[in-house]
Amino acid sequence: MAGRVENKVALITGGGSGIGRATALLFGREDAKVLVADYNAEGGERTVKRSRSPGGTAIFHAADVSNPQDVDTLMHKVVETYGRLDCAFNNAGIEGQMGDTPECSLENWNRVIAINLTGVFLCMKYEIPLMLKHGGGSIVNTASAAGLVGGIGAPAYFAAKHGVAGLTKAAGTRIRAEGDSC
Ligand SMILES: NC(=O)c1ccc[n+]([C@@H]2O[C@H](COP(=O)([O-])OP(=O)(O)OC[C@H]3O[C@@H](n4cnc5c(N)ncnc54)[C@H](O)[C@@H]3O)[C@@H](O)[C@H]2O)c1
């Protein structure tokens, strides 16, 4: 990835641990300007502390991606801090409670869909216009093998991840059809 994201502005949700943190650290090493978002402030701050590099910059902003107001404020924070958005990694997600469909509570269903699917939708809804203002950008959404095939024990997770795959394809199709450079 050498040189490919140098000075690019990258937003990474779920950057407080796991895959999001690893991505933030990689972007930091490659001298990108990173905004780590997570609802876990302790994890997000730790990622930022570890990801600062001589040429790059990283800040943390607390946000719950399932909350429209938080996502709106998050996007304002990106613009206020870096003036643009080039790369977005919509990665925040939860597994939810285990159990097949009859055991899946409505509360668990709503929470998993809100974070894993609506959260990605809300982020993309704001990210696409921001990127197009400066000629385009790149969005990567974390789905899962659970977004491609069926499986047992987590119906809301499987449904949400299938939704993420569909949402991603839909956005890609529209942007290509309009001839933009995303
Ligand atoms: N680890 C795997 O094997 C695996 C496999 C397939 C897909 N995934 C997906 O990859 C993504 C990252 O998973 P991970 O393994 O790194 O998990 P993780 O739990 O280590 O990281 C997820 C991060 O998202 C944050 N988060 C959760 N809900 C949030 C919300 N509402 N708003 C903001 N931040 C929130 C958490 O605080 C956490 O820091 C998830 O979308 C997950 O579904 C993971």
The ligand as a MOL file (V3000), in Angstrom:
LIG
                    3D

  0  0  0     0  0            999 V3000
M  V30 BEGIN CTAB
M  V30 COUNTS 44 48 0 0 0
M  V30 BEGIN ATOM
M  V30 1 N -13.6430 -10.8630 13.4960 0
M  V30 2 C -14.1990 -11.6130 12.5660 0
M  V30 3 O -13.9390 -12.8170 12.4480 0
M  V30 4 C -15.1740 -11.0040 11.5840 0
M  V30 5 C -15.6240 -11.7830 10.5210 0
M  V30 6 C -16.5000 -11.2120 9.5990 0
M  V30 7 C -16.9150 -9.9000 9.7550 0
M  V30 8 N -16.4890 -9.1900 10.8200 0 CHG=1
M  V30 9 C -16.9640 -7.8180 10.9350 0
M  V30 10 O -15.8340 -6.9700 11.0270 0
M  V30 11 C -16.1750 -5.7930 11.7500 0
M  V30 12 C -15.1580 -5.5840 12.8490 0
M  V30 13 O -15.1600 -6.7150 13.6760 0
M  V30 14 P -14.0180 -7.0250 14.7240 0
M  V30 15 O -13.8080 -8.4880 14.7040 0
M  V30 16 O -12.8570 -6.1370 14.5300 0 CHG=-1
M  V30 17 O -14.8190 -6.7050 16.0580 0
M  V30 18 P -14.4540 -5.8110 17.3210 0
M  V30 19 O -15.5420 -6.0420 18.3250 0
M  V30 20 O -13.0360 -6.0400 17.7400 0
M  V30 21 O -14.5510 -4.3210 16.7470 0
M  V30 22 C -15.7680 -3.7030 16.4830 0
M  V30 23 C -15.6660 -2.2630 16.9370 0
M  V30 24 O -16.8890 -1.6170 16.5950 0
M  V30 25 C -17.2540 -0.7940 17.6820 0
M  V30 26 N -18.7040 -0.5730 17.6390 0
M  V30 27 C -19.6920 -1.4740 17.8590 0
M  V30 28 N -20.8760 -0.8890 17.7440 0
M  V30 29 C -20.6480 0.4210 17.4690 0
M  V30 30 C -21.4860 1.5420 17.2610 0
M  V30 31 N -22.8290 1.4540 17.3410 0
M  V30 32 N -20.9190 2.7230 16.9640 0
M  V30 33 C -19.5730 2.8410 16.8910 0
M  V30 34 N -18.7230 1.8170 17.1120 0
M  V30 35 C -19.2620 0.6220 17.3950 0
M  V30 36 C -16.8220 -1.5490 18.9270 0
M  V30 37 O -16.7050 -0.6950 20.0550 0
M  V30 38 C -15.4850 -2.1090 18.4610 0
M  V30 39 O -14.4210 -1.2290 18.7280 0
M  V30 40 C -17.6050 -5.9920 12.2460 0
M  V30 41 O -18.5010 -5.3370 11.3660 0
M  V30 42 C -17.7820 -7.5050 12.1740 0
M  V30 43 O -19.1450 -7.8700 12.0160 0
M  V30 44 C -15.6320 -9.7000 11.7330 0
M  V30 END ATOM
M  V30 BEGIN BOND
M  V30 1 1 1 2
M  V30 2 2 2 3
M  V30 3 1 2 4
M  V30 4 1 4 5
M  V30 5 2 4 44
M  V30 6 2 5 6
M  V30 7 1 6 7
M  V30 8 2 7 8
M  V30 9 1 8 9
M  V30 10 1 8 44
M  V30 11 1 9 10
M  V30 12 1 9 42
M  V30 13 1 10 11
M  V30 14 1 11 12
M  V30 15 1 11 40
M  V30 16 1 12 13
M  V30 17 1 13 14
M  V30 18 2 14 15
M  V30 19 1 14 16
M  V30 20 1 14 17
M  V30 21 1 17 18
M  V30 22 2 18 19
M  V30 23 1 18 20
M  V30 24 1 18 21
M  V30 25 1 21 22
M  V30 26 1 22 23
M  V30 27 1 23 24
M  V30 28 1 23 38
M  V30 29 1 24 25
M  V30 30 1 25 26
M  V30 31 1 25 36
M  V30 32 1 26 27
M  V30 33 1 26 35
M  V30 34 2 27 28
M  V30 35 1 28 29
M  V30 36 1 29 30
M  V30 37 2 29 35
M  V30 38 1 30 31
M  V30 39 2 30 32
M  V30 40 1 32 33
M  V30 41 2 33 34
M  V30 42 1 34 35
M  V30 43 1 36 37
M  V30 44 1 36 38
M  V30 45 1 38 39
M  V30 46 1 40 41
M  V30 47 1 40 42
M  V30 48 1 42 43
M  V30 END BOND
M  V30 END CTAB
M  END
